């Protein structure tokens, strides 16, 4: 277990459960650098949920289908089921993953190109999807209300609206002007921005790169 926790990463909690004697027994719990004092109680909630819904009967494991709330932190949860030859559940390996720092990192990346207010309005952790304070079943526990592609498209559309002309009537200077404005907003640090813009402006990606070089020279 120590090997697994250290190998998988610091934001993981592992719990090995023995059920072979007819009751739930936590054999060991390994914490990376995550410390949630009440996580042990959440293990029993997960076990109860599994038994109630008989998840083990049709699956050997479940990956990222459960979310547990612990100390105001949402833990993405995966479970491996140990079964005997009669398909009876005799144990589990439960993995809790704390994605909090990755959510915060994603927000900081967006703030490189946008105001804090914009990010707060367009990127949020949607707790309405997780209103059960104990445990719920969901395939989308974190909802990003706007994707990176959406942000890129929104900014491009704003530039097109300013010109108030059909794309096929834009001349080169106007297209270069769009590229200049987007570059000043930091749009081109976002993956996929050149591809999206080339489709919007109906030009090739190499053309967009030439425009970028032109506005930066």
C-alpha positions, -999 to +999 in steps of 0.1 A: +000+000+000+028+024+008+043+016-026+010+023-043+004+056-025+039+069-032+038+057-069+003+070-077+009+105-063+006+128-033-030+137-037-043+101-032-057+083-002-058+045-005-079+022+017-077-016+017-109-033+030-114-069+041-150-083+041-142-120+040-154-126+075-189-110+070-181-075+083-162-045+071-126-042+084-102-015+072-068-033+070-048-002+062-051+034+049-023+052+032-023+090+028-001+108+003+002+144+014-036+146+017-048+146+053-086+143+058-093+132+093-129+122+085-120+102+054-120+070+074-158+075+081-163+081+044-148+047+037-177+030+055-202+052+036-186+040+003-189+004+015-225+009+024-232+025-009-215-004-028-235-030-009-268-012-012-264-008-050-246-041-056-221-024-078-197-054-076-222-079-092-218-065-127-184-049-125-149-057-113-142-020-106-157+014-108-136+044-119-145+080-111-182+072-107-185+083-071-176+115-053-172+119-015-173+152+003-148+154+032-140+186+050-155+207+022-132+189-003-146+167-030-127+135-034-130+116-068-134+080-059-126+047-076-130+012-063-116-022-072-137-052-060-121-084-047-145-113-053-143-151-046-152-178-072-189-174-063-188-137-073-192-127-036-176-096-025-147-102+000-128-069-002-122-036-019-094-012-027-108+023-025-089+052-040-098+088-031-082+115-053-082+152-043-083+173-075-085+207-057-050+219-066-056+211-103-088+231-103-069+260-088-041+256-113-067+256-142-081+289-128-047+305-126-039+295-163-071+311-174-062+343-154-031+347-176-054+357-204-085+370-186-095+392-157-101+375-123-138+385-126-142+369-160-127+336-147-149+337-116-180+342-137-171+316-164-153+289-145-168+275-114-171+244-092-208+236-094-219+224-060-255+221-072-244+189-088-232+175-055-259+186-030-257+152-012-232+160+016-222+124+020-219+104-012-235+106-046-232+088-079-222+111-108-201+110-139-195+147-139-187+159-104-168+190-116-185+211-142-166+236-161-193+259-174-171+272-202-144+252-219-111+266-232-124+262-268-155+282-258-134+310-244-114+312-276-145+311-298-161+338-276-132+362-280-130+356-318-167+362-321-164+395-302-138+407-328-160+396-357-190+415-342-169+447-339-163+445-377-200+437-384-191+421-417-194+386-431-162+366-428-159+361-465-158+398-471-129+405-446-097+418-462-062+408-450-058+440-429-090+432-410-080+397-404-045+408-392-063+433-369-083+404-354-051+384-348-034+415-332-063+420-308-064+383-299-027+382-294-028+412-270-054+392-249-031+362-247-054+340-267-026+322-286-011+308-254-042+285-253-039+252-271-061+250-302-065+287-306-048+288-340-069+260-354-102+275-341-093+309-355-083+295-389-117+278-392-135+310-381-116+332-406-117+305-433-079+306-438-052+280-433-033+276-400+000+286-416-017+318-427-027+325-390+009+319-380+021+343-406-003+369-392+009+363-357+045+368-368+035+400-386+018+416-356+047+407-333+074+420-356 
